[in-house]
Amino acid sequence: MATQFHLALPCVSINKTRLFYKDMLGAEIGRSSVKWADINLFGNQITFTECGPFKFESKSYNFNGDILPSFHFGVILKKEEWDNMLDALKSKNASIVSQVKFLENKTGEHQSFFVKDPNDFTVEFKCFTKSSDIFNG
């Protein structure tokens, strides 16, 4: 089994956060309490704790003409899974912040789309044209 990651983040409303990750993204809710919840996002653990919003100094940056969020997290999927997630979110009328193809015809070519969760965190879903390019550049 591949190594899993754990990420801990603050949230504004644990109930809205649970609903978004479960109903919109299809993630499983793990251990939880009144003020926190573990989210299983493709086998990785994100722990949200209700304690208010987190403020970011630098909201975005420019990459090859595309404006991207400075702080974001996400998962790398195979193309079929990526397409299925994009279709599922569109069918649920999710607000796709942007959908971009990066490094076209270059090493590291990949597609990404971004969605916002109820805490204003940006979640990225990406798929590489060649999986061997994930860490090559």
C-alpha positions in Angstrom: 0.0 0.0 0.0 1.2 3.5 -0.8 2.1 5.9 2.0 -0.8 8.0 3.1 -0.7 11.6 4.1 -2.4 13.5 7.0 -3.4 17.1 6.8 -5.0 19.1 9.6 -7.0 22.3 8.7 -9.2 24.7 10.5 -12.8 25.0 9.4 -15.7 27.4 9.9 -18.5 24.9 10.1 -17.9 21.2 10.7 -21.4 20.3 9.5 -21.0 22.1 6.2 -17.5 20.7 5.8 -18.7 17.1 6.3 -21.6 17.6 3.8 -19.3 19.0 1.1 -16.7 16.3 1.4 -19.2 13.5 1.6 -21.9 14.7 -0.8 -20.0 16.7 -3.3 -16.6 14.8 -3.4 -17.8 11.4 -2.4 -15.3 11.1 0.5 -16.0 9.0 3.5 -16.3 10.5 7.0 -14.1 8.8 9.5 -13.9 9.4 13.2 -15.6 12.6 14.2 -17.0 14.7 17.1 -19.0 17.8 17.5 -16.1 20.1 16.5 -13.9 17.9 14.3 -14.0 15.2 11.6 -11.5 13.0 9.8 -12.2 12.9 6.0 -11.0 10.0 3.9 -10.0 11.7 0.6 -8.8 8.9 -1.7 -7.1 7.1 1.2 -5.6 10.2 2.8 -6.7 11.7 6.1 -7.7 15.3 6.4 -8.7 16.4 9.9 -10.9 19.5 10.0 -11.4 21.2 13.4 -14.0 23.9 13.8 -12.2 26.9 15.0 -12.9 29.7 12.5 -11.4 30.9 9.2 -7.8 30.8 8.3 -6.4 34.0 6.7 -3.9 33.8 3.8 -1.6 36.7 2.9 -1.0 35.7 -0.7 -4.2 34.4 -2.4 -3.0 33.6 -5.8 -0.1 33.5 -8.3 0.4 33.5 -12.0 1.6 30.3 -13.8 2.0 30.5 -17.6 -0.8 33.1 -17.7 -3.2 31.2 -15.4 -4.1 32.6 -12.0 -3.9 29.8 -9.4 -4.5 29.7 -5.7 -1.3 29.9 -3.6 -2.7 27.6 -1.0 -4.4 24.5 -2.1 -4.3 20.8 -1.7 -5.6 17.9 -3.7 -5.2 14.5 -5.3 -3.6 13.1 -8.4 -6.0 10.8 -10.2 -5.8 8.5 -13.3 -7.4 10.1 -16.3 -10.6 8.0 -16.1 -11.0 8.8 -12.3 -10.3 12.5 -13.1 -13.0 12.6 -15.8 -15.5 10.8 -13.6 -14.9 13.2 -10.7 -15.2 16.2 -13.0 -18.5 14.8 -14.5 -19.9 14.0 -11.1 -19.2 17.5 -9.8 -20.7 19.1 -12.9 -23.8 17.0 -12.5 -24.1 18.3 -8.9 -23.7 21.8 -10.2 -20.5 22.3 -8.2 -18.7 25.5 -8.9 -15.5 24.6 -10.7 -13.2 27.5 -10.0 -11.0 26.8 -13.0 -10.0 24.0 -15.4 -6.6 24.2 -16.9 -4.1 22.2 -18.9 -0.5 22.8 -17.8 2.8 22.3 -19.6 1.2 21.2 -22.8 3.5 19.0 -24.9 6.2 19.2 -22.2 7.5 17.0 -19.4 4.9 17.2 -16.6 1.9 17.8 -18.8 -1.2 17.6 -16.7 -4.8 18.7 -16.4 -6.3 20.2 -13.2 -9.6 21.5 -12.0 -10.2 23.3 -8.8 -13.2 23.5 -6.5 -13.8 25.5 -3.3 -15.0 23.9 -0.1 -17.2 25.7 2.5 -14.1 27.0 4.3 -12.8 28.7 1.2 -10.0 26.1 0.8 -9.3 25.2 -2.8 -9.2 21.5 -3.6 -7.3 20.5 -6.8 -7.9 17.4 -8.8 -5.1 16.6 -11.4 -4.2 13.9 -13.8 -0.9 13.6 -15.6 -0.6 12.6 -19.3 2.3 10.4 -18.2 2.3 9.2 -14.6 6.1 8.9 -14.7 6.2 12.8 -15.0 4.6 13.4 -11.6 8.0 14.1 -10.0 10.1 14.6 -13.2 10.8 18.0 -14.6 
